[in-house]
Amino acid sequence: MRVKQTVVVTGSSTGIGRAVALRLARGRHVVVNARLGADDGRRVVEDIVAAGGSADFVQADVSTEQGVADLFAAAASVAAGPITALVNNAGVARSVPFGEWSSAHWQEMLQANLVGCALASQAFVGQLGGGEGAIVNVASVRGVERFGRIGIAAYSAAKAGLINLTAAMARELAPGVRVNAVSPGFTDTRIFRDPASEEDRRRIDRWRDHVPLGRFLAPEEIADAVAYLLDATAVTGANLVVDGGWSQSDG
Ligand SMILES: NC(=O)c1ccc[n+]([C@@H]2O[C@H](COP(=O)([O-])OP(=O)(O)OC[C@H]3O[C@@H](n4cnc5c(N)ncnc54)[C@H](OP(=O)(O)O)[C@@H]3O)[C@@H](O)[C@H]2O)c1
């Protein structure tokens, strides 16, 4: 079998992660991952193979230590070559107002959006065995915006932490491993396509009106930024905001 560099893309059964997996499959073997949506994950593998690439699906919950260990053990056994890249994309956003906060809510947001990325990065670097590699963390414009957002404090705090974690790991892992982040703005994935209520639909329309480019982004546009950072040999510790100008607006 031809040896190809392998990339692990967490949470790549749908949305941004799916687009990242398809984009990176142009040059690499891809390990597609999801916690629940195994059928969706296998479909992404089929799409990659149909486009001439190669991929495998591994079901694992990357918000837990055991899930991360399972993912990398399985990834090592299916990889077509060394695993030299990791995209920490899996994430969960839940809107919970201040009065309804609970330790369980904060733990879920922090594990899913921050701690899991730290654990997966540790497992990735461990298996490199001193070799070179690159990590891209998918954070969020919520982690950098100047104005607080009502209802998603825990998610925003976790994403801000992920941006800080990116800088810290970039410093600690240099020069062998580069670590960067992409912070997407509103991107057209399932969370915007199926709003839970009419009120949510109106809120989403208002957000769109405040994006200077006047539209939500395509997952493929975020995937291009991830691909750039994985290959940008002079860049580490950066956070590339890809948000159609949202963080510069007063929305
Ligand atoms: N869409 C946006 O506007 C936007 C904006 C800023 C940042 N982001 C960030 O971009 C990333 C992708 O978002 P998206 O909009 O594409 O979301 P999505 O469509 O809901 O996809 C999330 C993916 O992550 C997987 N996942 C979730 N928790 C997981 C876990 N514990 N272990 C393994 N896989 C897990 C999901 O699969 P299962 O559910 O089957 O496990 C799915 O494949 C997230 O980190 C999100 O915070 C999105």
The ligand as an SDF file (V2000), in Angstrom:
LIG
                    3D

 48 52  0  0  0  0  0  0  0  0999 V2000
  -21.4780   26.2860   12.6790 N   0  0  0  0  0  0  0  0  0  0  0  0
  -21.0120   27.4280   13.1740 C   0  0  0  0  0  0  0  0  0  0  0  0
  -21.5290   28.5140   12.9020 O   0  0  0  0  0  0  0  0  0  0  0  0
  -19.7980   27.4280   14.0650 C   0  0  0  0  0  0  0  0  0  0  0  0
  -19.2740   28.6750   14.4380 C   0  0  0  0  0  0  0  0  0  0  0  0
  -18.1490   28.7130   15.2510 C   0  0  0  0  0  0  0  0  0  0  0  0
  -17.5380   27.5400   15.6640 C   0  0  0  0  0  0  0  0  0  0  0  0
  -18.0730   26.3440   15.2890 N   0  0  0  0  0  0  0  0  0  0  0  0
  -17.3700   25.1480   15.7650 C   0  0  0  0  0  0  0  0  0  0  0  0
  -17.0810   24.3170   14.6600 O   0  0  0  0  0  0  0  0  0  0  0  0
  -17.0890   22.9410   15.0660 C   0  0  0  0  0  0  0  0  0  0  0  0
  -18.0420   22.1640   14.1790 C   0  0  0  0  0  0  0  0  0  0  0  0
  -19.3240   22.7630   14.2750 O   0  0  0  0  0  0  0  0  0  0  0  0
  -20.5260   22.3870   13.2810 P   0  0  0  0  0  0  0  0  0  0  0  0
  -21.3910   23.5940   13.1790 O   0  0  0  0  0  0  0  0  0  0  0  0
  -20.0060   21.7540   12.0450 O   0  0  0  0  0  0  0  0  0  0  0  0
  -21.2970   21.3490   14.1950 O   0  0  0  0  0  0  0  0  0  0  0  0
  -22.1400   20.0280   13.8270 P   0  0  0  0  0  0  0  0  0  0  0  0
  -22.6960   20.1150   12.4490 O   0  0  0  0  0  0  0  0  0  0  0  0
  -23.0630   19.8690   14.9780 O   0  0  0  0  0  0  0  0  0  0  0  0
  -21.0230   18.8920   13.8540 O   0  0  0  0  0  0  0  0  0  0  0  0
  -20.3700   18.5630   15.0390 C   0  0  0  0  0  0  0  0  0  0  0  0
  -19.5800   17.3020   14.8000 C   0  0  0  0  0  0  0  0  0  0  0  0
  -18.9000   16.9410   16.0000 O   0  0  0  0  0  0  0  0  0  0  0  0
  -19.2910   15.6120   16.3760 C   0  0  0  0  0  0  0  0  0  0  0  0
  -19.1830   15.5240   17.8230 N   0  0  0  0  0  0  0  0  0  0  0  0
  -19.7910   16.2820   18.7620 C   0  0  0  0  0  0  0  0  0  0  0  0
  -19.3900   15.9240   19.9930 N   0  0  0  0  0  0  0  0  0  0  0  0
  -18.4960   14.9110   19.8210 C   0  0  0  0  0  0  0  0  0  0  0  0
  -17.7270   14.1270   20.7070 C   0  0  0  0  0  0  0  0  0  0  0  0
  -17.8010   14.2960   22.0280 N   0  0  0  0  0  0  0  0  0  0  0  0
  -16.9110   13.1890   20.1870 N   0  0  0  0  0  0  0  0  0  0  0  0
  -16.8130   13.0030   18.8570 C   0  0  0  0  0  0  0  0  0  0  0  0
  -17.5160   13.7230   17.9710 N   0  0  0  0  0  0  0  0  0  0  0  0
  -18.3560   14.6620   18.4430 C   0  0  0  0  0  0  0  0  0  0  0  0
  -20.6760   15.4530   15.7800 C   0  0  0  0  0  0  0  0  0  0  0  0
  -21.0560   14.1120   15.5830 O   0  0  0  0  0  0  0  0  0  0  0  0
  -22.0350   13.3370   16.6030 P   0  0  0  0  0  0  0  0  0  0  0  0
  -23.0610   14.3260   17.0690 O   0  0  0  0  0  0  0  0  0  0  0  0
  -22.5810   12.2210   15.8500 O   0  0  0  0  0  0  0  0  0  0  0  0
  -21.1440   12.8780   17.6670 O   0  0  0  0  0  0  0  0  0  0  0  0
  -20.4610   16.1270   14.4220 C   0  0  0  0  0  0  0  0  0  0  0  0
  -19.7370   15.2800   13.5630 O   0  0  0  0  0  0  0  0  0  0  0  0
  -17.4940   22.9510   16.5500 C   0  0  0  0  0  0  0  0  0  0  0  0
  -16.3480   22.9040   17.3520 O   0  0  0  0  0  0  0  0  0  0  0  0
  -18.2080   24.2950   16.7040 C   0  0  0  0  0  0  0  0  0  0  0  0
  -18.1630   24.7600   18.0240 O   0  0  0  0  0  0  0  0  0  0  0  0
  -19.1830   26.2590   14.5060 C   0  0  0  0  0  0  0  0  0  0  0  0
  1  2  1  0
  2  3  2  0
  2  4  1  0
  4  5  1  0
  4 48  2  0
  5  6  2  0
  6  7  1  0
  7  8  2  0
  8  9  1  0
  8 48  1  0
  9 10  1  0
  9 46  1  0
 10 11  1  0
 11 12  1  0
 11 44  1  0
 12 13  1  0
 13 14  1  0
 14 15  2  0
 14 16  1  0
 14 17  1  0
 17 18  1  0
 18 19  2  0
 18 20  1  0
 18 21  1  0
 21 22  1  0
 22 23  1  0
 23 24  1  0
 23 42  1  0
 24 25  1  0
 25 26  1  0
 25 36  1  0
 26 27  1  0
 26 35  1  0
 27 28  2  0
 28 29  1  0
 29 30  1  0
 29 35  2  0
 30 31  1  0
 30 32  2  0
 32 33  1  0
 33 34  2  0
 34 35  1  0
 36 37  1  0
 36 42  1  0
 37 38  1  0
 38 39  2  0
 38 40  1  0
 38 41  1  0
 42 43  1  0
 44 45  1  0
 44 46  1  0
 46 47  1  0
M  CHG  2   8   1  16  -1
M  END
$$$$
